[in-house]
Amino acid sequence: MRYRLGECDREYPYRYSLVASTDSQSGKTLVVVQCNPSVASASGSDPTVGKVAIWAEEMGFSQVVFLNLFALISSQTSVLVDKPYEQIVGPRNDETLTIQLKRKNCTVVLAWGGDVPVETAFYKRRLAEIRKHLEDAGHVAHHVGALSYGTHPRHGRMWNKGNRDLRVLEWEKIYA
């Protein structure tokens, strides 16, 4: 395996962060903000964690930190439907984002694809909060490959041939 799972901040039904180490010795960290966490943990991976960790290693990152817009655990985004905003975000999600974004020598990538089944107001509110976290920490947001549907940062499972390059995010494109 080209990556190893490590620290996992999980407090069921939430996962706030998951860290994977690669074989790269660069000391660079990739911070990936996804929609919501799957069931992957320190003891077991999933297809998204594996694909992103392998991409990260190929791009010279020695560590990947997985964070989320919404911390409620499910392999299906449908779990987010019809729940209150505070419940899907999670009580410690913003605190975790603040802590994890203090990392030095890191690149932040947004990666959730086009399936974000929450109210538009919730989505826009969360985007504004994530943007503020990144700006407060002095980070620029990136995405990999073309935006999905022209408005969503491509999901990590879709970082395929032709959509593997790291790009600076233009926030106004994802607020549509």
C-alpha positions in Angstrom: 0.0 0.0 0.0 1.3 3.4 -0.9 -0.4 5.1 2.0 -1.1 4.4 5.7 -4.0 5.7 7.7 -3.3 7.4 11.0 -5.0 9.9 13.3 -8.8 9.9 13.1 -10.8 12.4 15.0 -14.2 10.6 15.2 -17.0 11.1 17.6 -19.9 9.1 16.3 -22.0 10.1 14.3 -19.3 12.6 13.2 -15.8 12.3 11.8 -13.9 15.6 11.9 -10.6 14.6 10.4 -8.7 11.6 9.0 -5.0 11.7 8.3 -3.2 9.5 5.8 0.6 9.3 5.2 2.2 8.5 1.9 5.7 7.3 0.9 6.7 10.8 -0.2 9.4 12.4 2.0 8.6 16.0 1.0 7.1 17.2 4.3 4.2 18.7 2.3 0.6 18.2 3.4 -2.5 18.1 1.3 -5.6 19.2 3.1 -8.8 18.0 1.3 -12.2 19.4 2.2 -14.9 17.0 1.1 -18.7 17.1 1.4 -19.2 14.7 4.3 -17.1 11.8 5.6 -17.5 8.2 4.6 -17.0 5.4 7.0 -13.2 5.4 6.5 -11.3 5.6 9.8 -7.8 4.9 11.2 -8.6 1.1 10.8 -10.1 1.1 7.3 -9.9 3.0 4.1 -12.4 3.5 1.3 -12.1 4.2 -2.5 -12.0 8.0 -2.1 -9.4 8.0 0.6 -7.3 5.5 -1.4 -7.5 7.4 -4.7 -6.8 10.8 -3.1 -3.9 9.5 -1.1 -2.3 7.9 -4.2 -2.8 11.1 -6.2 -1.2 13.0 -3.3 1.8 10.7 -3.2 2.3 11.0 -6.9 2.2 14.8 -6.6 4.8 14.8 -3.8 2.6 15.2 -0.7 3.7 13.2 2.3 0.5 13.6 4.2 -3.2 14.0 3.5 -5.7 15.5 6.0 -9.3 14.8 5.1 -11.8 17.4 6.4 -15.5 18.1 5.5 -18.1 20.7 4.8 -20.5 18.6 6.9 -19.1 16.2 9.5 -22.0 13.7 9.6 -20.7 10.3 8.7 -22.3 8.4 5.8 -21.1 6.8 2.6 -24.2 8.5 1.0 -24.7 12.2 0.9 -28.5 11.6 1.2 -28.0 11.5 5.0 -27.7 15.3 4.9 -31.2 15.8 3.5 -33.8 17.4 5.8 -31.6 17.8 8.8 -30.9 21.0 10.7 -27.8 22.9 9.7 -26.0 22.5 13.1 -26.6 18.7 13.0 -25.0 18.2 9.6 -22.1 20.5 10.2 -21.3 18.9 13.5 -20.5 20.5 16.9 -16.7 20.5 16.5 -16.3 20.8 12.8 -15.3 24.5 12.7 -12.9 24.0 15.6 -11.2 21.1 13.8 -11.0 23.1 10.6 -9.3 26.0 12.5 -6.8 23.6 14.1 -6.0 21.6 10.9 -5.6 24.7 8.8 -2.7 25.9 11.1 -0.5 23.4 9.4 2.5 24.8 7.6 3.6 23.8 4.1 0.1 22.7 3.1 -2.1 23.0 0.1 -5.8 23.1 0.5 -8.1 21.4 -2.1 -11.9 21.5 -2.1 -13.3 18.2 -3.5 -17.0 17.3 -3.2 -18.4 16.9 -6.7 -21.9 17.9 -7.7 -23.9 15.9 -5.2 -24.5 18.2 -2.2 -28.1 17.6 -1.3 -28.6 20.4 1.2 -30.7 23.5 1.0 -29.1 26.1 -1.2 -29.0 28.5 1.8 -27.1 25.9 3.8 -24.7 25.3 1.0 -23.9 28.9 0.4 -23.6 29.6 4.2 -21.2 26.7 4.5 -19.1 27.9 1.6 -18.8 31.3 3.1 -17.7 29.8 6.4 -15.1 27.5 4.7 -13.8 30.5 2.7 -13.4 32.5 5.9 -11.6 29.7 7.6 -9.2 29.4 4.7 -8.6 33.2 4.5 -8.1 33.5 8.3 -5.5 30.8 8.0 -3.8 32.5 5.0 -4.6 29.6 2.6 -5.7 29.8 -1.0 -8.3 27.2 -2.1 -7.6 24.8 -4.9 -9.4 22.2 -6.9 -8.2 19.3 -9.0 -9.2 19.2 -12.7 -12.2 21.0 -14.2 -15.1 21.9 -12.0 -17.9 19.3 -12.0 -20.9 20.8 -13.8 -18.9 24.0 -14.0 -19.7 24.8 -10.4 -18.5 22.2 -8.0 -14.9 21.2 -7.0 -14.3 17.7 -8.5 -14.8 14.8 -6.1 -11.5 12.9 -5.3 -12.7 9.7 -6.9 -12.9 11.7 -10.2 -9.3 12.9 -10.2 -8.7 10.9 -13.4 -6.7 11.3 -16.6 -7.3 14.7 -18.0 -8.6 16.0 -14.6 -5.5 15.6 -12.3 -4.0 19.0 -12.4 -4.1 21.3 -9.4 -5.8 24.7 -10.0 -6.5 27.7 -7.9 -10.2 28.0 -7.1 -12.2 31.0 -8.3 -14.8 31.2 -5.5 -17.4 33.1 -7.6 -17.6 30.0 -9.9 -18.8 27.7 -7.1 -21.3 30.2 -5.5 -23.6 29.8 -8.6 
